[in-house]
Amino acid sequence: FDLTVGMTGISEKLCKAKEIPCETLIIHPNDSAGYYPGAMKMCLKLVFSPENRRVLGAQASGYNGVDKRIDVIATAIMGEMTVDDLAEIEHSYAPPYSSAKDPVNMAGFVAQNILDGLVRTISWEEVNASNSSDLFLLDVRTPAEFATGSMPGAINIPQANLRERLAEIPRDKKVIVFCRVGLIAYNASRVLEANGFTNHYNLSGGYETWHIATLPQVAAVNTEHLHTTHKGNVINMQTAKEKLSRVVEVNACGLQCPGPVMRLKQEMDALEHGEAISITASDPGFYADAPSWARATGNVVRDISVQKGIVTAVIEKNISAVPATALARGNDKTIIVFSGDLDKTIASFIIANGALSMGRKVTMFFTFWGLNALRKPEKVGGLGKNLIEMAFGWMMPRGSKKLALSNMNMGGIGGKLIRGIMKHKNVPALEDMMTMAIKGGANIVACQMSMDLMGIRKEELIDGVQFGGVATYLEASESSDNNLFI
């Protein structure tokens, strides 16, 4: 229940059913000032009349502030206000809650532009229903943004270069101009209008709306999270806090791995048996780290959840907790894959598959440059990366087939030679080794902290990868008699 969805007034569908003339728009503003920590996007759709400019309805979804915006628009509808009133409406604001140009104001501005003839918009449904041969899809984002994904068949002409490249745009087709959310595309549309183009439309909501709307809908699997101690005791996450003798609240938000785990240990050392810690952390990897740390130390996870990106865990101190200096208890194998070199990655998976063949449990912890081996070879768009994250993704090798040799790479020739020799000698390719390891039961863990630092998202990694932090690795290493750093 992280997202809030709200609506007021009448919808576009109802307007069409009742034959009520209407116009619509979709925007993706921040719920608070963008420079203030914690600002998150919301999606706002406004329905309004092209005849008298009155506000007819609205729908919104987001993490914070949805109720506030729907309340304001609901009041505007009751007061028979117009989109011009929305543009000028006054509200109280401060950086944690809003900015001078509130999402409601922004919706009013866009509606004014549409009704005043400054821009023509088109919905993603209309684009998908059109004959593609009649359209010219113009993506005016930067090349780096375009590389992250775009509409099929789209041509990238950055808005900054548009005036110099107008000759590339056909005048006998309907030109669909789009950017990520529609703002830059509006500027591009004005350039086209000033240069004599008459059949051009701004994609309402931009690429972000089209991408989300055209994704396949998949029903989520309803799983109940259960956690076990190192002795195998199953603890249901619904155990109530009031059953514990004392619960200490700890805020570890803002700390990166291994900060939350270190803070957890520090606070746990001061507790008595039966007391517990309720710790919150903003590090996504803590969701996996907290149960791992508890199992390794003999403590008990009573509850763990994620809401709006914040992990909350309730962990009880167990009288039989084991010290952190416990010796290795088995013959498992753990491998830290730090290097992004082809030869070292091959060696890592040769060792891993060899250990699996001997019946050993293998955990491979990929961090920093090693993460590149786990990237999908194809581009994954619509992830909302910033410019630095997109630059990292562009400079780093995308997938195992792009890895270079640590020596004698010779511009990629060396890597191709090694792969050719491996094939000639009947040695499985790296990609086959990776598949064998995953099917053989190896735990492939991607370091969440390194992913955050390098701008790598979960959607960019191959199937079969788990996510965790240093505690996840250390728990595995405690039952290992062999730790390798490659």
C-alpha positions as CSV (number, residue, x, y, z in Angstrom):
1,F,0.0,0.0,0.0
2,D,2.8,2.4,-0.8
3,L,0.9,4.3,-3.5
4,T,-2.1,6.6,-3.0
5,V,-4.7,6.9,-5.8
6,G,-7.4,9.6,-5.8
7,M,-10.0,11.0,-8.1
8,T,-12.7,13.7,-8.1
9,G,-15.3,14.9,-10.5
10,I,-16.1,13.0,-13.8
11,S,-13.6,11.0,-15.8
12,E,-12.7,11.1,-19.5
13,K,-14.5,7.8,-20.0
14,L,-17.7,9.1,-18.5
15,C,-17.5,12.3,-20.5
16,K,-17.3,10.3,-23.7
17,A,-20.2,8.1,-22.6
18,K,-22.4,11.1,-21.9
19,E,-21.1,13.0,-25.0
20,I,-19.7,15.8,-22.8
21,P,-17.0,17.7,-24.7
22,C,-13.7,17.5,-22.8
23,E,-10.0,17.8,-23.0
24,T,-7.4,16.0,-20.9
25,L,-3.8,16.3,-19.9
26,I,-1.3,14.2,-18.0
27,I,1.7,15.6,-16.0
28,H,4.3,14.1,-13.7
29,P,5.3,16.8,-11.2
30,N,7.2,16.4,-8.0
31,D,5.1,16.2,-4.8
32,S,7.5,18.7,-3.1
33,A,10.3,20.9,-4.0
34,G,12.7,19.0,-6.2
35,Y,15.8,20.3,-4.4
36,Y,14.5,19.0,-1.0
37,P,15.5,15.4,0.0
38,G,12.7,12.9,-0.5
39,A,10.9,14.6,-3.4
40,M,9.0,11.9,-5.4
41,K,7.0,12.0,-8.7
42,M,3.3,11.9,-8.9
43,C,1.0,11.5,-11.9
44,L,-1.9,13.9,-12.3
45,K,-4.6,13.8,-15.0
46,L,-6.9,16.7,-15.4
47,V,-10.3,16.7,-17.3
48,F,-11.6,20.1,-18.4
49,S,-14.1,21.7,-20.8
50,P,-12.9,23.2,-24.0
51,E,-16.1,25.3,-24.2
52,N,-16.2,27.2,-20.9
53,R,-12.7,26.2,-19.6
54,R,-14.3,24.7,-16.4
55,V,-12.6,22.0,-14.4
56,L,-14.5,18.7,-14.8
57,G,-12.4,16.1,-12.9
58,A,-9.0,14.8,-12.0
59,Q,-7.2,11.6,-11.1
60,A,-3.8,11.3,-9.4
61,S,-1.5,8.7,-8.1
62,G,1.7,9.0,-6.0
63,Y,3.4,8.4,-2.7
64,N,2.8,11.8,-1.0
65,G,0.4,14.7,-1.3
66,V,-2.1,13.0,-3.6
67,D,-5.0,13.8,-1.1
68,K,-4.0,17.4,-0.9
69,R,-4.1,18.0,-4.7
70,I,-7.4,16.1,-5.1
71,D,-8.9,18.1,-2.3
72,V,-7.9,21.4,-4.0
73,I,-9.3,20.3,-7.4
74,A,-12.5,19.0,-5.8
75,T,-13.1,22.4,-4.2
76,A,-12.4,24.0,-7.6
77,I,-15.1,21.8,-9.2
78,M,-17.6,22.7,-6.5
79,G,-16.8,26.4,-7.0
80,E,-17.2,26.1,-10.8
81,M,-13.6,27.3,-11.3
82,T,-11.8,27.3,-14.6
83,V,-8.3,26.1,-15.5
84,D,-7.3,29.8,-15.4
85,D,-8.2,29.8,-11.7
86,L,-6.1,26.6,-11.1
87,A,-3.1,28.4,-12.7
88,E,-3.5,31.4,-10.3
89,I,-4.7,29.5,-7.2
90,E,-2.8,30.4,-4.0
91,H,-1.7,27.8,-1.5
92,S,0.7,27.6,1.5
93,Y,4.0,25.8,0.8
94,A,7.4,24.9,2.1
95,P,10.1,22.8,0.5
96,P,9.1,19.5,2.3
97,Y,5.5,19.8,1.1
98,S,5.3,21.8,-2.1
99,S,6.9,24.6,-4.1
100,A,5.7,27.9,-5.5
101,K,4.4,26.1,-8.6
102,D,2.3,23.4,-7.1
103,P,1.2,20.4,-9.3
104,V,-2.3,21.9,-9.3
105,N,-0.8,25.2,-10.7
106,M,1.2,23.2,-13.3
107,A,-2.0,21.4,-14.5
108,G,-3.6,24.8,-14.9
109,F,-0.7,26.1,-16.9
110,V,-0.7,23.2,-19.3
111,A,-4.5,23.4,-19.7
112,Q,-4.2,27.1,-20.6
113,N,-1.6,26.3,-23.3
114,I,-3.9,23.7,-24.8
115,L,-7.0,25.9,-24.8
116,D,-5.1,29.0,-26.0
117,G,-3.8,27.0,-29.0
118,L,-0.2,27.1,-28.0
119,V,0.1,23.3,-28.2
120,R,-1.8,20.4,-29.5
121,T,-1.7,17.2,-27.5
122,I,-2.4,13.5,-28.3
123,S,-2.9,10.6,-25.9
124,W,-0.9,7.4,-25.9
125,E,-4.1,5.5,-26.9
126,E,-4.5,7.6,-30.0
127,V,-0.8,7.0,-30.9
128,N,-1.1,3.3,-30.5
129,A,-4.3,3.2,-32.5
130,S,-2.8,5.1,-35.4
131,N,-1.2,3.7,-38.5
132,S,2.5,3.8,-37.8
133,S,3.3,4.7,-41.4
134,D,1.3,7.9,-41.0
135,L,3.3,9.0,-38.0
136,F,6.8,10.5,-37.4
137,L,7.8,9.9,-33.8
138,L,10.2,12.6,-32.7
139,D,12.1,12.0,-29.4
140,V,13.6,15.4,-28.4
141,R,15.5,14.1,-25.3
142,T,19.3,13.9,-25.2
143,P,21.1,11.0,-26.8
144,A,21.9,9.6,-23.4
145,E,18.2,9.6,-22.4
146,F,17.3,8.1,-25.8
147,A,19.7,5.3,-25.3
148,T,17.8,4.2,-22.2
149,G,14.7,3.4,-24.2
150,S,12.2,5.0,-26.5
151,M,9.1,4.4,-28.5
152,P,9.6,1.9,-31.4
153,G,10.6,3.6,-34.6
154,A,11.3,7.0,-32.9
155,I,13.9,9.3,-34.3
156,N,16.1,11.2,-31.8
157,I,16.7,14.9,-32.5
158,P,17.6,16.6,-29.3
159,Q,15.7,19.8,-28.6
160,A,19.0,21.8,-28.5
161,N,19.7,20.7,-32.1
162,L,16.2,20.9,-33.5
163,R,16.5,24.2,-35.4
164,E,19.6,22.9,-37.3
165,R,17.9,19.6,-38.2
166,L,14.4,20.7,-39.2
167,A,15.0,19.3,-42.7
168,E,15.0,15.8,-41.3
169,I,11.4,16.1,-40.2
170,P,8.7,15.3,-42.9
171,R,6.0,17.8,-43.4
172,D,3.6,15.3,-44.9
173,K,3.2,13.2,-41.8
174,K,1.7,13.7,-38.3
175,V,4.7,14.5,-36.1
176,I,4.4,13.1,-32.5
177,V,6.8,15.1,-30.3
178,F,7.7,13.6,-27.0
179,C,10.3,13.8,-24.2
180,R,10.2,12.1,-20.8
181,V,7.2,14.0,-19.3
182,G,6.2,16.6,-21.9
183,L,7.9,19.8,-20.8
184,I,10.9,19.8,-23.3
185,A,8.5,18.5,-26.0
186,Y,6.4,21.6,-25.5
187,N,9.4,23.8,-26.2
188,A,10.1,21.7,-29.3
189,S,6.5,22.0,-30.5
190,R,6.8,25.8,-30.3
191,V,9.9,25.6,-32.5
192,L,8.1,23.5,-35.0
193,E,5.1,25.9,-35.0
194,A,7.4,28.9,-35.5
195,N,9.0,27.1,-38.6
196,G,5.7,26.4,-40.4
197,F,4.9,22.9,-39.2
198,T,1.2,22.5,-38.7
199,N,0.6,18.8,-38.2
200,H,2.5,18.2,-34.9
201,Y,1.3,17.0,-31.5
202,N,2.8,16.8,-28.0
203,L,2.4,13.3,-26.5
204,S,0.4,13.9,-23.3
205,G,2.4,12.7,-20.3
206,G,5.5,12.0,-22.4
207,Y,7.4,8.8,-22.8
208,E,6.9,8.0,-19.1
209,T,3.1,7.7,-19.5
210,W,3.4,5.7,-22.8
211,H,6.0,3.3,-21.3
212,I,4.0,2.6,-18.1
213,A,0.7,2.3,-20.0
214,T,2.0,-0.2,-22.5
215,L,3.8,-2.5,-20.1
216,P,2.3,-5.9,-19.7
217,Q,0.2,-6.3,-16.5
218,V,1.4,-9.1,-14.3
219,A,-0.4,-10.2,-11.2
220,A,1.9,-10.0,-8.2
221,V,2.6,-13.2,-6.3
222,N,1.2,-13.0,-2.7
223,T,3.9,-14.3,-0.5
224,E,4.0,-14.4,3.3
225,H,7.4,-13.5,4.6
226,L,8.7,-15.9,7.2
227,H,12.1,-15.7,8.9
228,T,14.1,-18.3,10.8
229,T,16.8,-18.1,13.4
230,H,20.0,-20.0,12.9
231,K,18.4,-22.9,14.8
232,G,15.5,-23.1,12.4
233,N,12.7,-21.6,14.5
234,V,10.1,-20.1,12.3
235,I,8.8,-16.7,13.4
236,N,5.7,-15.2,11.7
237,M,6.2,-11.6,10.8
238,Q,2.8,-10.8,12.4
239,T,4.1,-11.1,15.9
240,A,3.0,-8.0,17.8
241,K,5.4,-5.6,19.3
242,E,3.4,-5.5,22.5
243,K,4.4,-9.0,23.4
244,L,8.0,-7.8,23.7
245,S,9.2,-6.5,27.1
246,R,10.9,-3.4,25.6
247,V,11.3,-2.1,22.1
248,V,14.0,0.5,21.3
249,E,13.4,2.7,18.3
250,V,16.5,3.2,16.0
251,N,16.6,5.5,13.0
252,A,19.3,4.4,10.5
253,C,17.8,6.3,7.5
254,G,20.5,7.9,5.4
255,L,23.2,5.4,6.2
256,Q,24.6,3.3,3.4
257,C,25.6,-0.3,3.7
258,P,27.1,-1.5,6.1
259,G,26.0,1.5,8.2
260,P,22.5,0.1,9.2
261,V,23.9,-3.3,10.1
262,M,26.7,-1.7,12.2
263,R,24.1,0.5,13.9
264,L,21.9,-2.6,14.5
265,K,24.7,-4.5,16.2
266,Q,25.7,-1.5,18.3
267,E,22.2,-1.0,19.7
268,M,21.6,-4.8,20.1
269,D,24.7,-5.2,22.3
270,A,23.1,-2.8,24.8
271,L,19.9,-4.8,25.1
272,E,18.9,-7.6,27.5
273,H,17.3,-10.9,26.5
274,G,13.7,-10.5,25.4
275,E,14.1,-6.8,24.4
276,A,14.0,-5.8,20.8
277,I,15.0,-3.1,18.3
278,S,12.6,-1.5,15.8
279,I,15.0,-0.1,13.2
280,T,14.2,1.9,10.1
281,A,16.7,2.2,7.1
282,S,16.5,3.8,3.7
283,D,19.1,1.3,2.2
284,P,17.1,-1.1,0.1
285,G,19.6,-3.9,0.7
286,F,18.8,-3.8,4.5
287,Y,15.6,-5.8,3.7
288,A,17.8,-8.8,3.0
289,D,20.6,-7.8,5.4
290,A,18.5,-7.6,8.5
291,P,17.3,-11.3,8.4
292,S,20.7,-12.4,7.4
293,W,22.3,-10.7,10.3
294,A,19.7,-12.1,12.7
295,R,20.2,-15.6,11.5
296,A,24.0,-15.3,11.7
297,T,23.9,-13.9,15.3
298,G,21.1,-16.0,16.6
299,N,18.6,-13.2,17.1
300,V,15.0,-13.3,16.0
301,V,13.2,-11.2,13.3
302,R,9.8,-10.5,14.6
303,D,8.6,-8.2,11.8
304,I,10.0,-6.7,8.6
305,S,8.3,-4.6,5.9
306,V,9.0,-1.9,3.3
307,Q,6.8,1.1,2.9
308,K,7.6,4.0,0.6
309,G,11.2,2.8,0.2
310,I,11.8,2.6,4.0
311,V,12.7,-0.8,5.5
312,T,11.4,-1.3,9.1
313,A,12.6,-4.4,11.0
314,V,11.7,-5.5,14.5
315,I,14.5,-7.8,15.9
316,E,14.4,-9.5,19.3
317,K,17.6,-10.3,21.2
318,N,17.8,-14.0,21.8
319,I,19.5,-15.5,24.9
320,S,21.3,-18.0,22.6
321,A,22.7,-15.3,20.3
322,V,26.1,-16.4,18.9
323,P,29.1,-14.0,19.0
324,A,30.2,-12.4,15.8
325,T,33.6,-14.2,16.0
326,A,32.1,-17.7,15.5
327,L,34.2,-19.9,13.3
328,A,33.2,-21.3,9.9
329,R,30.7,-24.1,10.4
330,G,30.8,-25.9,7.1
331,N,32.4,-26.5,3.7
332,D,30.4,-24.0,1.6
333,K,32.2,-21.6,-0.8
334,T,31.9,-17.9,-1.1
335,I,33.3,-15.8,-3.9
336,I,33.5,-12.0,-4.0
337,V,33.5,-10.9,-7.7
338,F,35.0,-7.4,-7.6
339,S,36.7,-7.4,-11.0
340,G,34.9,-6.7,-14.3
341,D,37.5,-8.4,-16.4
342,L,36.5,-11.2,-18.7
343,D,39.2,-13.6,-17.7
344,K,38.7,-13.1,-13.9
345,T,34.9,-13.5,-14.3
346,I,35.5,-16.8,-16.2
347,A,37.7,-18.0,-13.4
348,S,35.1,-17.1,-10.9
349,F,32.4,-19.2,-12.6
350,I,34.8,-22.1,-13.3
351,I,35.5,-22.3,-9.5
352,A,31.8,-21.9,-8.7
353,N,30.6,-24.7,-11.0
354,G,33.4,-26.9,-9.8
355,A,32.3,-26.5,-6.2
356,L,28.6,-27.1,-7.2
357,S,29.6,-30.3,-8.9
358,M,31.1,-31.4,-5.5
359,G,27.8,-30.8,-3.8
360,R,29.0,-27.6,-2.1
361,K,26.8,-24.5,-1.6
362,V,28.2,-21.5,-3.5
363,T,27.5,-17.8,-2.9
364,M,28.9,-15.3,-5.4
365,F,28.8,-11.7,-4.2
366,F,29.1,-9.3,-7.1
367,T,30.2,-5.8,-6.2
368,F,31.4,-2.7,-8.1
369,W,32.9,-3.6,-11.5
370,G,31.8,-7.2,-11.1
371,L,28.2,-6.1,-11.5
372,N,28.7,-5.5,-15.2
373,A,28.8,-9.2,-15.8
374,L,25.2,-9.4,-14.5
375,R,23.8,-6.7,-16.7
376,K,21.4,-7.6,-19.4
377,P,22.8,-7.1,-22.9
378,E,19.9,-5.1,-24.1
379,K,19.0,-1.5,-23.1
380,V,16.4,-1.2,-20.4
381,G,14.5,2.1,-20.6
382,G,12.0,4.0,-18.5
383,L,14.0,3.7,-15.2
384,G,14.1,7.4,-14.4
385,K,17.8,7.7,-14.1
386,N,19.6,11.0,-13.7
387,L,22.3,12.3,-16.0
388,I,25.2,10.9,-14.0
389,E,23.6,7.4,-13.7
390,M,22.9,7.4,-17.4
391,A,26.6,8.3,-18.0
392,F,27.8,5.5,-15.8
393,G,25.6,3.0,-17.7
394,W,26.8,4.3,-21.1
395,M,30.5,4.0,-20.1
396,M,30.4,0.6,-18.4
397,P,30.1,-2.7,-20.4
398,R,26.6,-3.9,-20.8
399,G,26.6,-7.6,-20.0
400,S,29.2,-10.4,-20.0
401,K,29.7,-10.3,-23.7
402,K,31.1,-6.7,-23.4
403,L,33.7,-7.5,-20.8
404,A,37.4,-6.9,-21.6
405,L,40.5,-9.0,-20.8
406,S,42.7,-7.7,-17.9
407,N,45.8,-8.1,-20.2
408,M,46.3,-8.2,-23.9
409,N,42.7,-7.0,-24.6
410,M,43.9,-5.2,-27.8
411,G,40.7,-3.2,-28.2
412,G,38.5,-6.3,-27.8
413,I,40.4,-8.6,-30.1
414,G,41.9,-10.4,-27.2
415,G,38.5,-11.2,-25.7
416,K,37.3,-12.6,-29.0
417,L,40.4,-14.7,-29.3
418,I,40.0,-16.2,-25.8
419,R,36.3,-17.0,-26.6
420,G,37.3,-18.6,-29.9
421,I,40.0,-20.7,-28.1
422,M,37.5,-21.7,-25.4
423,K,35.0,-22.9,-28.1
424,H,37.8,-24.8,-29.9
425,K,38.8,-26.5,-26.7
426,N,35.1,-27.3,-25.8
427,V,35.2,-25.0,-22.8
428,P,31.7,-23.6,-22.2
429,A,31.3,-19.9,-22.9
430,L,31.0,-17.5,-19.9
431,E,27.3,-17.1,-20.5
432,D,26.8,-20.8,-20.4
433,M,28.8,-21.1,-17.2
434,M,26.6,-18.4,-15.6
435,T,23.4,-20.3,-16.6
436,M,24.9,-23.5,-15.3
437,A,25.8,-21.9,-12.0
438,I,22.3,-20.4,-11.5
439,K,20.6,-23.7,-12.5
440,G,23.0,-25.5,-10.2
441,G,21.8,-23.6,-7.2
442,A,24.5,-20.9,-6.8
443,N,23.4,-17.8,-4.9
444,I,24.2,-14.9,-7.2
445,V,24.0,-11.8,-5.0
446,A,24.3,-8.3,-6.3
447,C,25.6,-5.7,-3.8
448,Q,22.8,-3.1,-3.3
449,M,25.2,-0.4,-2.2
450,S,27.4,-0.7,-5.3
451,M,24.3,-0.7,-7.5
452,D,23.2,2.6,-5.9
453,L,26.6,4.1,-6.3
454,M,26.9,3.1,-10.0
455,G,23.3,3.8,-10.9
456,I,22.5,0.2,-11.8
457,R,18.8,-0.8,-11.3
458,K,17.4,-4.3,-10.5
459,E,15.5,-4.2,-13.9
460,E,18.9,-4.1,-15.7
461,L,20.2,-7.4,-14.2
462,I,19.7,-10.9,-15.6
463,D,17.1,-13.2,-14.1
464,G,18.2,-15.3,-11.0
465,V,20.0,-12.5,-9.3
466,Q,19.4,-11.8,-5.6
467,F,20.1,-8.5,-3.9
468,G,21.7,-7.8,-0.5
469,G,24.5,-6.1,1.3
470,V,27.6,-7.0,3.4
471,A,25.6,-8.9,6.0
472,T,24.2,-11.2,3.3
473,Y,27.7,-12.0,2.2
474,L,29.1,-12.4,5.8
475,E,26.3,-14.8,6.8
476,A,27.2,-17.0,3.8
477,S,30.9,-16.8,4.6
478,E,30.4,-17.9,8.2
479,S,29.3,-21.4,6.9
480,S,32.2,-21.4,4.4
481,D,35.6,-22.8,4.6
482,N,36.8,-21.0,1.5
483,N,36.5,-17.3,0.7
484,L,37.8,-15.9,-2.5
485,F,38.2,-12.3,-3.6
486,I,38.5,-12.0,-7.4
